[in-house]
């Protein structure tokens, strides 16, 4: 397949956050290279609509199974099949898999790239692309997508945005090509006050429990727990309770102002659990671009993303050592300044250049 004037349909199952932001930044670069790209992403569903949608999907799985001809499955495929246009060449839908089938039939793309979707959506998209004879690519951006590889007909190509995910895919018997996330660093640039320790996504998977213990051990240090992907009401209540109990912890609500997130950060805290083993968050590169080092757990994805721009501690490290390491990065200005310099240098490596990433992405698709 020639990369020139390639028609690419990108399906992303999120409605906000880093995955969708990087996707939009990628397709902008692809368009500059001559590809014709359309994006379908999820719309936010709340209340009754969200409940009905979830129940309908569960019913299709329970009673319809994999049979695409069952009445339940046919009815389920109607939902969201007419996406709403948001900008030129971008649409949103409550069921991205159903919207993708409509675009497959009408636009006939050369290739469909899929990321950040649930299992049922992947099954349906893969079935539809196979029936249409259209190449289908699974772009691994989260650990949770790895089980998708064994759920349906094999994807024609597997991409991954971190070396950790490449290695995890290989352990499952799949070859994955490394294509890091495209990140527009111009929107996050800020001269930080360097006064607070920043935790993005204050949830259990992202190390909330570890961060709380650290805040308890270091009452003299101020912590910001920043909502990055919107929290559920239950998660919000948990973090608010923590903030009420610990005066050095502040919960900040979701914002689209990326630069504001880092405006007073001295360190980016990333004590990820093993459920985030292979994830390579865009926040690390954004922090590094601003000379903000990372203090995190030694996980494959973070090892790849942090490099020399921070300190990673083994999962078995005691809370006391975490606390002493954090204090050192507040009191030893020489050691901190060295990490700041290494962070900025690491953010300039060729591997994360957006134009280079887009060229690799497009040339890899062209090999299908």
N, C-alpha and C positions, 0 to 999 in steps of 0.2 A: 504494500500500500504506500503510495507516495504521500509524503508529509505536506506537500504543496497543496494549498486550498482544501485541506482535509476538513470534513464535516464531523465535528465532535459534539456529542451530547454528554454533558456532565450531570450526574445525579448525586445530590448531596442530601442526606437525611436530617440535617440540622436546620434550625431557623435563626441561630445566632452563635456567637462564640468563635474560637480560633479556627476550627475546621472550615466553617463557611467563609470567614474572612480570608484565609489563605487560598481557598478555592477561587474566590472572586479575583484575588490578586494574580493567581495563576492564569485564569482565562483571559484577563486583560493582556498579559504578556503573550499568550498564544495567538490572540487576535493580531497583535503587532507583527507576529511572524507569518501572518497570512492565513492562519487557520480560521475556519468559520465555526464558532463555538456557541452553543446554547446551554444554559444552566437551568435546571429545575431543582429547587430546594424546598425543604419542608416549611409549612406555615405553622404558627403556634396555635395549638388547640387547647381550649380550657373548658372547664365546666361540663355541661351536658354533652357537648360535641366530642370532647376528649373521651368521656366515659363510653358513649355509644360507639365511637370508633374502636376503642380497645375491646369492647365486648364483641363487636362484629368480627374483629380479627381473631379473637380467641375462639369464637364459634366456628369460624372457617377452619381453623387448625384442628379443633376437636372433632367436628363432624364431617368436614370436607376433605381433610388430609391433603395429600399432594395431587388429588384428582382435579385437574383444571376444568373438567366438564361438570362437576357437581353444581347444583343450583346455588348452594351457599357460596361457593367460590365465585361463581359468575356474578352473584349479587354484590359480593364484596369488592369485585373489580370495578364497579361503577363509581365508587366513592373517590372523589378527587380527580377523576379522569379528565376534567376540563380545568387546567391550571389557570391561575390569574397572573396576567403579565404585570410585573413590577417595574422593570426598566427594559430597554431594548435588549432583546435576546436573553432575558431572565424571567423565569416564571416561578410561582410558588404554589404548592398544593398540599392538602391535608393527607394525601397518599401519593408520595412521589413515584412509587412503582406504577400506579395506574396512569398518572400523567405521562410517565416515560413511554408507556405502551402507545398512548395516543400520538406522541411525537414520533415514535418509531414508524408508525403507519403513515403519517402525513409528511414528515420531513425526510425520512430515510437517511439517517446519519451513517457515516462510514464506521464509526466506533462509538461505543457507549462506555463511559468511565464512571464507576460507582464508588462512593466512599461514605462512611459514617451512616450506614443504614442498618436496620434491624434484620433479623434472620428471614422473616416472612417476606419482607420487601426484596431481599436479595434473591430468594427462591423465585419470586415472580419475575423479576427483571431478567434473571439468567434464563428462565424458561422462554420469555418473550424474545430475547435477543437470539437465542438458539433457533426458534421457529422462524425468525426473520432472516436468519443467515448473517446477522450483524456481529462483528467482533465485540467482545465484552471484556472489560478490564476491571479488576478489583484493586482499588488503591487503598492499601492498609495504612490507616492513620491512627488507629487505636488498637490496643490489645484485644478488645472485645470483638473485633472483626475476624480474628484468626479462625474461630470455629466455622465461619462462613465457607472456608475453603473446602470443607467436606460435606456441605449441605446439598449441593446441586451439581449440575454438569460443570466440569472444571472451567474456570475463566480462561480466556485465551491468553491473558497476560496478567501477572501480579506485580504491582508496584508497592513500595513501602517507603514511608518518609523518614525512617530511622534505621540504623544498622541493627539495632536490637530487634526490630520487627522483621528485618531480612533474615536474621539468625533464627528467630522463632518460627518463621515460615519454613526455613530449610529443615528445622527439626521435625516438622510435620510432613516433610517430603516435597515441598514446593520451592521452586526457584522464584525469588523476588528481586526485582531491579530497584536499586536505591534511587529515589527521587525525593530529595528533601522538600519540605514545604516552602512555597514562595512567601516571603515576608517583606512587606514594604516598611522599612525601618524609619522612613521619613515621618510617619504619623505618630511614632512613639517617642521622638526625640525630646529630651527635657534636661534641664540642669537641676539635678536632684539636690534636695536639702540634706540628704544622707543622714536621717535621724531615726528611721524606723525599720523594723524587720517585716517584710511583706510576705504573706502567704496568699497565693491565688487559689481560688476554688476551695474554700474551707469545708471539705467533706472528708469522710473517713478514708476513701481511696487516696486522696491527696495528702494524707498524713495529719488530719485534724487532731487526733489524739496525741500524737507526738508533739505537735505545735503547742497544744494546751499545756502539756507537762513542761515544755521548755519555758513557756510564759510563767508558769508557776515557780520555776527554779530561778528565773531572771526577772524579778519584779521591777528592777531598775531600768529595764529595756522595754520600749514601747513596740507593740505588735499591731499590724494592720491585717485583718482578715478580709480580703477583697472578694466580693462576689463577682466571678468572671463568667461562668456559665450559671444561669439563674438557678437559685436554690429552690427546693420545694418548701412549702410552708413548714413542714416538720424540721427540715434542715435549718431553715432560718430561725425557728424557735430555739433550736439547740445552740446555735452560735450566739444568739441574743442572751441566752442564759449564761453562757460562758463570759460574755462581755460584762454582764451584770455582776458576776462573781469575781472577775479579774479586772481591776481598774486599768491595767496596762494593755488591755486588748480592746480594739475598736473594729466593729464590723462596718464595712463600707459597701453600699449598694452597687448594683451593676451600673456600668457607665460605658458609653461608646467613645469617650475621650481617653484614648489609650495612653497619651502622654501623662495625663493626670494620675493614672495608676502608679506611675513611677516617680512622681514629683517629690516625694519625701523618703524614698526607699534607700536604705544603706545596704541592705542585703535582700536577695530573693531567697526565701526559705522553701525547700522542696523535700520534705521527709516522706517521700512516696512509699506506699505499701507495695507488696509484690503483685497486686492487681494492676499496677502501673509499670511493670517491669520494663517493657519495651517502648513505652511512650516517650516521644521527643517533643516537649512542649515548645511552642513558639515564644512563650514568655521568657525562656532562657536567653534566646538571641536578642529579644527586645531589651532585656536587662543588660546584657553584655554591651550592646550598642551604646547604652548610657553609662558604661563603666561601672555597673552594679554587679558585684560578684554573687555567686550562688553558694549557699550552704545547704547541702542536700544528702539524700540517701544514695548509697552506691548501687544504683540500678542501671541496667544496660542502656536504656534510653537516655538517662541523665549523664551517664559516663560519656556517651557519644556527643551530647549537646554541650556539656559544661567544659570539657577539655581542661585547659589550664586556667580557666576563668572562675575558679571556685574551689571549695573543699567538699569532698564527698566522704561520708562516714559509713562504715559497714553496718548492715542491718542489726548486728548483735551489739553495737556500740551502746554503752550505758547512757542514761539520761544525763548523768553528771558530766560525762565527757562532751556530750552535745552542748551542755550549758557552758562549760569552760571554753570550748571552741568559739561559741557565739560571743562570749565576753571578750575574748582575745581580739576578735574582729572589730570590736568597738573601742578597745583600749590601746592596741598596738598599731599606731598609725603607719609605721613603716611597712609592716606586713600587709595591712589593708591597702595601702597605696600601690604595693606591688601587684596585688590581686586586681585592683582597678585597671592598671595598665595592661595586664594579661587579658582581662575581660574585653577591653576595647580592641586589642590586637586579634583575639580569636574571632570576634564578630566580623572581621574584615577578610576572613579566609575565602578563597575563590569558590569553595563548595556551596556557599550560601548566597552567591550572587543570583538575583532573581532572573536575569536574562539567560544566564548559563543554565539554570534549572529548567526554564521553559524550553530551551533548545534540546536538552536531554529528553525531556518529557515528550516533545513532539517527534523527535527522531526515533525514540523507542516505539511510539505508536506506529510510526511509519514502517516498522519492521514486521508488522502483523500481515 
